[in-house]
Amino acid sequence: MSGNFAVYDFMVAHSLETDANGNCRFSAIIDYSSRLQNDKSVTEVRFVRNGYDDGRILLAANSVLSVNNYHLEFNERFQTYEYVNETKELVIKGNSGKMGGNYSVTIVPV
């Protein structure tokens, strides 16, 4: 549940708007870091803020971020979310074989 608080704090800090269902879409700089690869790209981010998938975060695939090389969907059951007040970033941390172990994804709105 603390992941939802991190997402909420991030949304408030950046005055991000929600749609009629409470979900949030915005463009952001994504900084992906793992033992196997590091990339930075701008893409669309979607926060699911209601229903069964509340707390889910989705990144749109693009020419840099592909589902073949990166995790593009996150859930606080499998990853941790942290809002960093000093930098106003949302940081997602996880661990998987696909990423070569520990990885982090930093999100900052454009």
C-alpha positions as CSV (number, residue, x, y, z in Angstrom):
1,M,0.0,0.0,0.0
2,S,2.9,2.4,0.5
3,G,3.4,2.3,-3.2
4,N,0.0,4.0,-3.7
5,F,1.2,6.8,-1.3
6,A,4.3,7.3,-3.3
7,V,2.3,7.6,-6.5
8,Y,-0.1,10.0,-4.9
9,D,2.7,12.2,-3.5
10,F,4.3,12.2,-7.0
11,M,1.0,13.2,-8.6
12,V,0.4,16.0,-6.1
13,A,4.0,17.4,-6.4
14,H,3.6,17.7,-10.2
15,S,-0.1,18.7,-10.2
16,L,-0.9,15.8,-12.6
17,E,-4.5,15.6,-13.7
18,T,-6.7,12.5,-13.7
19,D,-9.4,11.4,-16.1
20,A,-13.0,10.7,-15.1
21,N,-12.0,7.3,-13.7
22,G,-9.1,8.7,-11.6
23,N,-6.4,7.4,-13.9
24,C,-3.4,9.6,-14.9
25,R,-1.5,9.9,-18.2
26,F,1.5,12.1,-18.8
27,S,4.7,12.3,-20.8
28,A,7.9,11.6,-18.8
29,I,11.6,11.1,-18.9
30,I,12.3,7.5,-18.0
31,D,15.7,6.6,-16.7
32,Y,16.1,2.8,-16.7
33,S,19.1,1.3,-14.9
34,S,20.1,-2.3,-14.5
35,R,23.2,-4.5,-14.6
36,L,22.5,-5.4,-18.2
37,Q,21.5,-2.1,-19.7
38,N,20.9,1.6,-19.0
39,D,18.7,3.8,-21.1
40,K,16.9,7.1,-21.0
41,S,13.8,7.9,-23.0
42,V,10.7,10.1,-23.1
43,T,7.4,8.1,-23.3
44,E,3.9,8.1,-22.0
45,V,3.2,6.9,-18.5
46,R,-0.1,5.7,-17.2
47,F,-1.0,5.3,-13.5
48,V,-4.1,3.1,-12.8
49,R,-5.7,4.7,-9.8
50,N,-8.9,2.6,-9.2
51,G,-10.4,-0.8,-9.4
52,Y,-8.6,-4.1,-9.4
53,D,-5.5,-2.7,-11.0
54,D,-5.1,0.2,-8.6
55,G,-1.4,1.0,-8.3
56,R,-0.4,-0.4,-11.6
57,I,2.1,1.7,-13.7
58,L,2.4,1.3,-17.4
59,L,5.1,2.7,-19.7
60,A,4.4,3.0,-23.5
61,A,6.8,1.1,-25.7
62,N,8.9,3.1,-28.1
63,S,12.1,2.8,-30.2
64,V,14.3,2.7,-27.0
65,L,12.0,1.0,-24.5
66,S,10.7,-2.3,-25.8
67,V,9.0,-5.1,-24.0
68,N,11.7,-7.4,-25.3
69,N,14.4,-5.7,-23.4
70,Y,12.6,-4.0,-20.4
71,H,9.7,-4.4,-18.0
72,L,7.1,-1.8,-19.0
73,E,4.4,-2.8,-16.6
74,F,4.7,-2.5,-12.8
75,N,2.7,-3.5,-9.8
76,E,3.5,-2.8,-6.2
77,R,3.0,-6.5,-5.4
78,F,6.2,-7.2,-7.4
79,Q,8.1,-3.9,-7.3
80,T,8.6,-1.1,-4.8
81,Y,7.6,2.5,-5.5
82,E,9.4,5.4,-3.8
83,Y,8.7,9.1,-4.1
84,V,11.9,11.2,-3.6
85,N,10.8,14.5,-2.2
86,E,14.1,16.3,-2.9
87,T,14.2,15.6,-6.6
88,K,10.4,15.0,-7.1
89,E,11.1,11.7,-8.8
90,L,9.2,8.5,-8.6
91,V,11.6,5.5,-8.4
92,I,10.4,2.0,-9.1
93,K,12.8,-0.8,-7.9
94,G,12.6,-4.5,-8.7
95,N,14.6,-7.6,-9.3
96,S,14.3,-10.0,-12.3
97,G,16.4,-12.3,-14.4
98,K,15.3,-10.4,-17.5
99,M,17.1,-7.3,-16.1
100,G,20.1,-9.2,-14.8
101,G,19.0,-8.8,-11.1
102,N,18.2,-5.5,-9.4
103,Y,16.9,-2.6,-11.6
104,S,15.5,0.8,-11.1
105,V,13.2,3.0,-13.2
106,T,13.1,6.8,-12.4
107,I,10.2,8.8,-13.7
108,V,10.1,12.6,-14.1
109,P,7.3,14.4,-16.0
110,V,8.4,16.4,-19.1
